[in-house]
Amino acid sequence: MNVLVNGIGNIGTTILQLLIHYQRDFGITKIYANKNNLKPWQQPEMEYLRAQGVVLTSPEKKPGFELFGEIIQRVDYVFECGSNGSGMRNRDLYESVKNIRGISAQGSEKGFGISFLSGINNAEITGKKFVHIVSCNTHGTAAILATLAGKRLENLLSADCVVVRRSEDLGNHERLVSANVVARHLNPQIGTHHAIDVVDLFKSVGVLCNLTSSDITTPSQLMHAVRFHVTLKKPLSQAEIDSCWKSNPYLATTQKFDSNIIFEQGRRYGFNGRIFSHAIVVSENLLIAENTIKGWAFVPQEGNSILSTLHAFLLQMQVKNEAEMMQQLQAALLRKEW
């Protein structure tokens, strides 16, 4: 099986490192990576990937690169990791290439395919060609709801969240803000895209999700955070809430109040310096009153969606040992406490 990572940026490079590490386990023969608009100062990174066995491609003919238009005919799966809109622009191409059995595109590419979050709607994407991996903050919010209210939200009455977003990745300086910036509510009943995407995600498994969201971007390049307010039909005790956190392998907890410390621990101990948990709940700082639970969680940028991307690949390609592989990935990439 040949795979292509289309886009060698923040998400694409981490996916490449994971594919290289698990290449034999995943049954991958050859790993291709496509780079558009190569800058001279990016050449050392290309050499590093080439030394690890990655075959580099480009839309134009250039030394050391194969032609994208030729290798796409030899690829079985595509990890679409290009900049905003890349997936949607390439969708017709992927549709026309019959040998491609599966493609996943990242959070900004809504409409590319079935929206997916690992552990929520696995069956809905099994064997499907087009899958959309929901954003990192959608991961965090959906995981908290499913953990407290049940996988099918059977105990959820309503929920509201405020997403506190970091402005952009550490390696970039295009979207940095100098002060807090509030996002526009895209839907007058639901709010920002975070709640809209969570609602649509649960809709894919026939579940109605009563959620609203707002978001504010801060002058930070480290971690996101979410302030959640969940109202349940049946109240949970502190002991039951603690049990909920423990029951979800994708969810972590922390007694730390400073995201800088957690980010630094991820840089030290995480694979490729990443944290892959869907969210990290500040478990010692909850407000519990009757049937409401309020609190804070930190959300790692893209690590959670990268783990869902690998799971989507296993499900779309119907890899026989998918469950075993996910257990292996969870054991290697996830921690329960930060």
Number of C-alpha atoms within 10 A of each C-alpha: 13 17 23 27 27 24 19 24 14 16 20 20 18 19 22 22 16 17 20 18 12 14 15 10 11 19 11 15 10 17 20 22 26 23 19 14 9 11 8 7 8 10 10 10 12 20 13 11 18 16 10 14 12 21 19 22 25 21 15 13 11 10 7 12 18 19 15 21 12 11 16 21 12 16 21 19 23 24 25 26 25 24 15 12 14 17 26 18 12 13 16 10 12 21 15 9 14 11 14 19 18 24 29 29 28 29 22 18 25 19 14 22 19 20 28 30 27 21 15 18 18 16 12 16 22 17 17 18 20 22 26 25 27 28 25 26 30 25 28 29 28 25 25 23 25 20 20 24 23 14 17 17 20 16 17 22 17 18 21 20 22 20 28 22 24 22 24 21 17 11 9 11 11 9 10 16 15 11 10 15 15 13 14 13 15 13 13 9 12 19 20 20 21 28 27 19 21 29 20 18 23 22 14 16 14 10 15 17 23 16 24 24 24 22 22 15 20 19 16 18 17 19 20 24 24 25 19 21 21 21 22 21 13 13 17 19 13 13 8 12 18 15 13 18 20 16 11 17 16 25 25 23 21 18 13 15 16 11 18 12 12 20 20 14 15 18 14 12 12 18 17 15 15 23 27 28 30 34 29 30 28 19 19 14 15 15 11 17 12 11 15 18 21 17 18 23 27 28 31 27 28 26 24 28 28 22 25 25 26 21 22 29 25 21 22 24 21 14 15 11 12 17 13 10 18 17 12 12 16 16 11 11 18 21 18 15 13 17
